[in-house]
Amino acid sequence: MKRLFSNPCVALAAGACLRLLFVFKFPFVSGDTILYDQFATNWLKLGKFAMNVSGQPTPVDLRMPGYPAFLALAYALTGRTGESARLPVMLAQTIVDLATCVVIAALATLLANLAGQREKARWVFAVALWLAALCPFTANYVAVPLTEVWAVFFSAVAFYLLSVLATQLNGDTVPWFHKRSLTAKETTVVALLGGIAVGVGTLFRPETPLLLATTILALGVLALRRGEWARWIRVSALLGIACVAMLVPWTVRNALTLHEFRPLAPKDATLPSELDPKGFMAWESTWLYRLRDAYLVAWKLNDDEIHMEDIPATAFDNQDERDRVAAILEKYNDDLTWNAEEDAQFAQLARERTARHPLRTYVWIPMRRVVRIWFTPRIELLPLSGSVFPLAYQWEEDPVDQRVTILFFLGNIFFVGLGLLGAGKLWKFPAARPAVIVLLTYLVIRTIFLTTLEAPEPRYTLVCFPALLALGAQVFWRKPKA
């Protein structure tokens, strides 16, 4: 049995079965899927990165080009587009996600080696591979044409390379390199590869440079402690240059086609003909912390009516405020077009609510978002409610759904808790601390960043799972007694 468990092919086969179950039993299409399909189809057939606006292909910069490029390649190879190409796309994503599992296992082995557990390297690799292969929260995303699978893959590769750099900069031996420190040439290669991984990942998810920024910050702390500023500047420059180089073609395209300098897709995706609803989003930030409210309120703007009964009571401090919101929405619902006057009124409401309760806007709502994005089961693609609380009400509504949802809820807590325990265990080993600092710094700063987005989507934490799973695998080895 132990030999079976330690065989990586068995773990990958189990992981493949889980992912194929999602592909064939629970395929899913999101709103962004349709948008990515338009980009890929227009790119393949017309040779331009464009979406359909009023029936006409229109060049835009609303999304990064990485995933449309992947779809266009799949369409070209299969001779199919859109819905007829979904199965090949999902099967390709299954292969990519299994490759991610291997990278996670390699990262876990690196961390264990840094803790001096080289004799347990094979065991740690097997544990991490099984954890990654059977993690349903990453696995179920192979069944939907979205960026998550690729974003997680490039994050895992970057985590590994950046952990090696952190260890090297700290002056410790890097395992798998003949028990010696890296040469200057090897360090250059690893830094360039790390920057490339982040850069290519950015072509799929525009916030990926956060990983680079947090790593440079963490490496700076290590350099300050050792007084090696020259090496830190050199490594940081290599990381930055390699990352930026990956974005040059996209930046040039935006400059030539859209006459703008924009290396990253905008945070607030709106068409040129649409008003950027900054006032409305500022108002939302004073009360919205659940993804459910984003569906019912935020994402209806310029598309559908927004009804007062869908807005929670916490969005209003008094009756006057409720009446003002109702009056604005009544005008909006007449033509479903958001205008500057309406947005300015919501901006005023946001300022008033923040002035009355600044801690609510800047502390309590972000903290509630943190809880939601980390402890909501990532099963929005499955035919489940995803709602655990209130327990009695959900049980009455659908006891089977409630039982399955609770299992996913507890599984999510298990994986997050395992990662934190593993980080605490590794912290006892000085040689492992630089890598732990890089991983945890990114997890913390990314979490803070996610609280500033329009909607607190739990899927945006998936890129953190390679770090959590690799750290979590450390819980399953014990330090030999002296």
C-alpha positions in Angstrom: 0.0 0.0 0.0 2.8 2.4 0.9 4.5 1.6 -2.4 1.2 2.4 -4.2 0.9 5.7 -2.4 4.4 6.7 -3.2 4.0 6.0 -6.9 3.5 9.4 -8.6 1.7 7.8 -11.5 -1.0 6.5 -9.2 -1.5 10.0 -7.7 -1.7 11.6 -11.1 -4.1 8.9 -12.3 -6.4 9.7 -9.4 -6.1 13.4 -10.1 -6.9 12.8 -13.7 -10.1 10.8 -12.8 -11.2 13.6 -10.4 -10.8 16.2 -13.1 -12.4 14.1 -15.8 -15.4 13.7 -13.5 -15.8 17.5 -13.4 -15.2 17.8 -17.1 -17.9 15.2 -18.2 -20.3 15.5 -15.3 -20.1 19.2 -14.3 -18.9 21.4 -17.3 -19.7 25.0 -16.8 -19.8 28.2 -18.9 -19.4 31.6 -17.3 -20.1 35.1 -18.6 -16.3 35.6 -19.1 -16.2 32.3 -21.1 -18.3 33.9 -23.8 -16.1 37.0 -23.8 -12.9 34.9 -24.1 -14.5 33.0 -26.9 -15.1 36.2 -28.8 -11.6 37.3 -28.4 -10.2 34.0 -29.5 -12.5 33.6 -32.5 -11.9 37.2 -33.8 -8.2 36.8 -33.3 -8.1 33.6 -35.2 -10.4 34.6 -38.0 -9.8 38.3 -38.3 -6.3 38.6 -36.9 -7.2 41.1 -34.2 -7.9 41.0 -30.5 -11.5 42.2 -30.4 -14.8 41.7 -28.8 -18.2 42.0 -30.5 -19.8 45.4 -29.7 -23.2 46.0 -31.4 -22.4 43.1 -33.7 -19.0 44.6 -34.8 -15.6 43.3 -33.8 -14.1 46.1 -31.7 -10.5 46.2 -30.4 -10.4 46.5 -26.6 -8.1 46.0 -23.7 -10.6 44.6 -21.2 -8.8 41.3 -20.7 -5.2 40.1 -21.0 -4.4 38.1 -24.2 -3.0 34.9 -22.6 -6.2 32.9 -22.3 -7.6 34.0 -25.7 -4.3 33.0 -27.2 -4.6 29.5 -25.7 -8.2 29.2 -26.9 -7.2 30.4 -30.4 -4.5 27.8 -30.5 -7.0 25.1 -29.4 -9.4 26.3 -32.1 -6.8 26.2 -34.8 -5.6 22.7 -33.8 -9.1 21.2 -33.5 -10.7 23.1 -36.4 -13.5 23.9 -34.0 -14.6 27.1 -32.2 -16.9 28.0 -29.3 -19.0 25.4 -27.8 -17.9 22.6 -30.1 -14.3 23.1 -28.9 -15.1 23.1 -25.2 -14.2 19.5 -24.6 -10.7 19.7 -26.1 -10.1 22.9 -24.2 -11.1 21.3 -20.9 -9.0 18.2 -21.6 -6.0 20.4 -22.3 -6.6 22.3 -19.0 -6.7 18.9 -17.3 -3.2 18.2 -18.5 -2.0 21.6 -17.4 -3.5 21.2 -14.0 -1.9 17.8 -13.5 1.5 19.5 -14.4 0.7 22.0 -11.7 0.4 19.2 -9.2 3.9 18.0 -10.1 5.3 21.6 -9.7 3.6 21.8 -6.3 5.2 18.5 -5.2 8.6 19.8 -6.4 8.1 23.0 -4.3 7.1 20.9 -1.2 10.2 18.8 -1.7 12.4 21.9 -1.9 10.9 23.3 1.3 11.5 19.9 3.1 15.1 19.8 1.9 15.6 23.3 3.2 14.4 22.1 6.6 17.1 19.3 6.4 14.6 16.5 5.6 16.3 15.2 2.5 15.9 11.6 3.5 12.1 12.3 3.5 12.1 14.0 0.1 10.3 11.2 -1.7 7.7 11.0 1.0 7.0 14.7 1.0 6.8 14.7 -2.8 4.2 11.9 -2.7 2.2 13.7 0.0 2.1 17.0 -1.8 1.3 15.3 -5.1 -1.7 13.6 -3.6 -2.9 16.7 -1.8 -2.7 18.7 -5.1 -4.2 15.9 -7.2 -7.2 15.5 -4.9 -7.8 19.1 -4.1 -11.3 19.7 -5.5 -11.1 23.5 -5.4 -8.5 23.7 -8.0 -9.5 20.6 -9.9 -13.1 21.7 -10.7 -11.9 24.7 -12.6 -10.6 22.5 -15.4 -14.3 22.2 -16.4 -14.8 25.8 -17.3 -13.0 27.9 -19.9 -11.5 30.5 -17.6 -8.0 31.7 -16.8 -7.7 30.0 -13.4 -5.9 26.8 -14.5 -3.2 28.6 -16.3 -2.9 31.3 -13.6 -2.4 28.6 -10.9 0.2 26.8 -13.1 2.4 29.9 -13.7 2.0 30.9 -10.0 3.3 27.4 -8.9 6.3 27.7 -11.3 7.1 31.2 -10.0 6.7 30.1 -6.4 9.3 27.4 -6.9 11.8 29.6 -8.7 11.4 32.6 -6.4 11.8 30.3 -3.3 15.1 29.1 -4.8 16.2 32.8 -5.2 15.2 33.7 -1.7 17.3 30.8 -0.3 20.3 31.7 -2.4 20.1 35.4 -1.4 20.1 34.3 2.2 23.4 32.5 1.7 22.0 29.0 2.2 22.6 25.9 0.2 19.9 25.3 -2.5 19.0 21.6 -2.6 19.3 19.7 -5.9 22.3 21.9 -6.8 25.0 19.6 -5.5 24.8 20.8 -2.0 26.3 24.2 -2.8 25.2 27.7 -3.4 24.3 28.7 -7.0 26.9 30.3 -9.1 26.3 33.9 -10.4 25.4 32.4 -13.8 22.9 30.0 -12.3 21.4 32.7 -10.1 20.9 34.8 -13.3 19.1 32.0 -15.1 16.8 31.3 -12.1 16.0 35.0 -11.8 15.2 35.4 -15.5 13.1 32.2 -15.5 11.2 33.5 -12.4 10.6 36.8 -14.1 9.4 35.1 -17.3 7.0 32.9 -15.3 5.5 36.0 -13.6 5.4 37.8 -16.9 3.6 35.0 -18.8 1.3 34.5 -15.8 0.5 38.2 -16.1 -0.7 37.6 -19.7 -3.5 35.5 -18.1 -4.2 37.4 -14.9 -3.2 41.1 -14.7 -2.6 41.1 -11.0 0.2 38.5 -11.2 3.0 41.2 -10.8 1.9 41.3 -7.2 4.0 38.1 -6.8 7.0 39.9 -8.2 6.5 42.9 -6.0 6.1 40.9 -2.8 9.1 38.7 -3.7 11.3 41.8 -4.3 10.1 43.2 -0.9 10.9 39.9 0.9 14.3 39.6 -0.8 15.0 43.2 0.3 14.4 42.3 3.9 16.9 39.4 3.5 19.4 41.7 1.8 19.1 44.2 4.6 19.8 41.6 7.2 22.9 40.4 5.3 24.0 43.7 3.9 24.0 42.4 0.3 22.3 45.3 -1.5 24.2 44.8 -4.7 23.0 41.2 -5.2 19.4 42.2 -4.3 19.4 45.1 -6.8 20.8 42.8 -9.5 18.3 40.0 -8.9 15.4 42.5 -8.6 16.5 44.0 -11.9 16.7 40.6 -13.7 13.2 39.7 -12.4 11.7 43.0 -13.5 13.3 43.0 -16.9 12.2 39.4 -17.7 8.7 40.1 -16.5 8.4 43.4 -18.5 9.8 41.7 -21.6 6.9 39.3 -21.7 4.4 42.3 -21.7 6.1 44.3 -24.4 4.1 42.9 -27.4 0.8 43.5 -25.6 1.8 47.0 -24.6 2.9 47.8 -28.1 -0.4 46.5 -29.4 -2.4 48.8 -27.1 -0.2 51.7 -28.1 -0.7 51.2 -31.8 -4.3 50.0 -31.8 -5.9 51.9 -28.9 -3.3 54.8 -28.7 -2.7 54.3 -24.9 0.1 53.0 -22.7 -1.5 50.1 -20.9 0.6 47.0 -20.2 -2.1 45.6 -17.9 -5.9 45.2 -18.4 -7.8 47.9 -16.4 -9.0 47.0 -12.9 -12.5 48.2 -13.7 -13.4 46.7 -17.1 -15.7 49.1 -19.0 -16.2 49.7 -22.7 -15.2 53.1 -24.1 -18.9 54.0 -24.5 -19.6 53.1 -20.9 -19.1 55.3 -17.8 -16.7 53.9 -15.2 -19.0 53.7 -12.2 -16.5 54.7 -9.6 -19.1 56.4 -7.4 -21.3 53.3 -7.4 -18.4 51.0 -6.5 -17.3 53.4 -3.7 -20.8 53.1 -2.3 -20.6 49.3 -2.6 -17.3 49.2 -0.7 -19.1 50.5 2.3 -21.3 47.4 2.6 -20.7 44.6 0.0 -18.7 41.6 1.2 -20.6 38.6 -0.3 -20.3 37.4 -3.9 -24.0 36.8 -3.8 -24.6 40.6 -3.6 -22.3 41.2 -6.5 -24.6 39.0 -8.7 -27.7 40.7 -7.4 -26.5 44.3 -7.5 -23.0 45.1 -8.8 -22.9 43.0 -11.9 -26.4 44.1 -13.1 -25.2 47.7 -13.8 -25.8 48.6 -17.5 -27.4 45.2 -18.1 -30.4 44.7 -15.9 -32.7 46.3 -13.4 -31.5 46.6 -9.8 -34.2 46.0 -7.3 -34.2 47.5 -3.8 -35.3 44.1 -2.2 -32.0 42.6 -3.5 -29.9 45.1 -1.5 -29.2 44.0 2.1 -30.3 46.2 5.0 -26.7 46.9 5.9 -26.4 49.1 2.8 -28.5 51.7 4.5 -27.8 53.6 7.7 -31.3 55.2 7.8 -34.6 55.6 6.0 -33.4 58.8 4.2 -30.5 57.0 2.7 -32.7 54.1 1.6 -35.1 56.6 -0.1 -32.2 58.4 -1.9 -30.9 55.0 -3.3 -34.5 54.0 -4.3 -34.9 57.3 -6.2 -31.7 56.9 -8.1 -32.3 53.3 -9.0 -35.8 54.1 -10.2 -34.4 56.5 -12.8 -31.7 54.0 -13.7 -34.2 51.2 -14.2 -36.1 53.2 -16.7 -33.4 53.0 -19.4 -30.7 50.7 -17.9 -28.0 53.2 -18.7 -25.7 54.5 -15.9 -24.9 58.2 -16.2 -22.6 60.6 -14.5 -25.3 62.3 -12.4 -26.4 59.0 -10.9 -22.8 58.0 -10.2 -22.0 61.3 -8.5 -25.0 60.8 -6.2 -23.7 57.4 -5.2 -20.2 58.8 -4.7 -21.8 61.3 -2.2 -23.6 58.5 -0.4 -20.2 56.7 -0.1 -18.5 59.7 1.4 -21.3 60.2 3.9 -21.3 56.5 5.0 -17.5 56.5 5.3 -17.5 59.7 7.3 -20.1 58.3 9.7 -18.3 54.9 10.1 -14.7 55.0 8.7 -13.8 51.8 10.5 -16.7 50.0 8.7 -15.4 51.0 5.3 -11.7 50.6 5.9 -11.5 47.7 8.5 -14.7 45.7 9.1 -16.0 45.3 5.5 -12.5 44.3 4.3 -12.1 41.8 7.2 -15.5 40.3 6.3 -14.3 40.0 2.7 -11.2 38.2 3.9 -13.3 35.6 5.7 -15.6 35.2 2.7 -12.9 34.8 0.1 -10.9 32.3 2.2 -13.6 30.3 3.8 -16.3 30.1 1.2 -16.2 26.7 -0.6 -15.0 27.3 -4.1 -17.8 25.3 -5.7 -19.7 28.0 -7.5 -19.2 26.0 -10.7 -21.0 23.0 -9.3 -24.8 22.5 -8.9 -24.6 23.3 -5.2 -25.8 26.3 -3.3 -22.5 26.8 -1.6 -24.4 28.2 1.4 -23.6 26.7 4.8 -25.3 29.3 7.0 -27.8 29.6 8.5 -27.6 25.9 9.2 -31.2 25.2 10.1 -32.6 27.1 7.1 -30.3 25.5 4.6 -31.0 22.1 6.0 -34.8 22.6 5.6 -34.3 23.9 2.1 -32.2 20.9 0.8 -30.5 18.6 3.3 -28.5 16.7 0.6 -27.1 20.0 -0.7 -26.4 21.1 2.8 -24.4 17.9 3.6 -22.3 18.1 0.5 -21.7 21.8 0.9 -20.6 21.3 4.5 -18.1 18.7 3.4 -16.6 21.2 0.9 -16.6 23.9 3.6 -14.7 21.7 6.0 -12.3 20.6 3.2 -11.5 24.2 2.5 -10.7 24.8 6.2 -8.6 21.6 6.1 -6.4 22.8 3.2 -6.0 26.4 4.6 -5.3 25.2 8.1 -2.8 22.6 6.8 -0.9 25.3 4.9 -0.6 27.5 8.0 0.5 24.6 10.2 3.2 23.7 7.6 4.4 27.3 7.5 4.7 27.3 11.3 6.6 24.0 11.3 9.1 25.3 8.6 9.7 28.5 10.5 11.7 26.6 13.1 14.3 25.9 10.4 16.4 29.1 9.6 17.3 27.8 6.1 13.6 27.4 5.2 12.5 30.8 6.5 13.4 32.9 3.3 11.2 30.7 1.2 8.4 30.8 3.8 8.7 34.6 3.9 8.3 34.8 0.1 5.2 32.6 0.1 3.5 34.1 3.2 4.2 37.7 2.1 2.5 37.1 -1.2 -0.5 35.4 0.5 -1.0 38.3 2.9 -0.6 41.1 0.3 -2.7 39.3 -2.3 -5.5 38.9 0.3 -5.3 42.6 1.1 -5.5 43.4 -2.6 -8.5 41.2 -3.2 -10.5 43.1 -0.5 -10.2 46.2 -2.8 -11.9 44.6 -5.8 -15.4 45.3 -6.9 -16.5 41.8 -5.9 -14.9 39.4 -3.3 -14.6 36.3 -5.5 -13.2 33.3 -3.7 -11.8 31.9 -7.0 -9.2 34.7 -6.9 -7.4 32.9 -4.0 -6.8 29.8 -6.1 -3.4 31.1 -7.2 -2.4 30.9 -3.5 -3.2 27.2 -3.3 0.2 25.9 -4.7 1.9 27.6 -1.8 -0.7 26.3 0.7 -0.5 22.8 -0.6 3.3 22.7 -0.6 3.4 24.2 2.9 0.7 21.8 4.1 2.7 18.7 2.9 5.3 19.6 5.6 2.9 18.6 8.3 3.3 15.0 7.4 6.9 14.5 8.3 8.5 14.4 11.7 11.9 15.7 12.7 14.0 12.7 13.8 14.8 12.5 17.5 18.3 13.6 18.4 
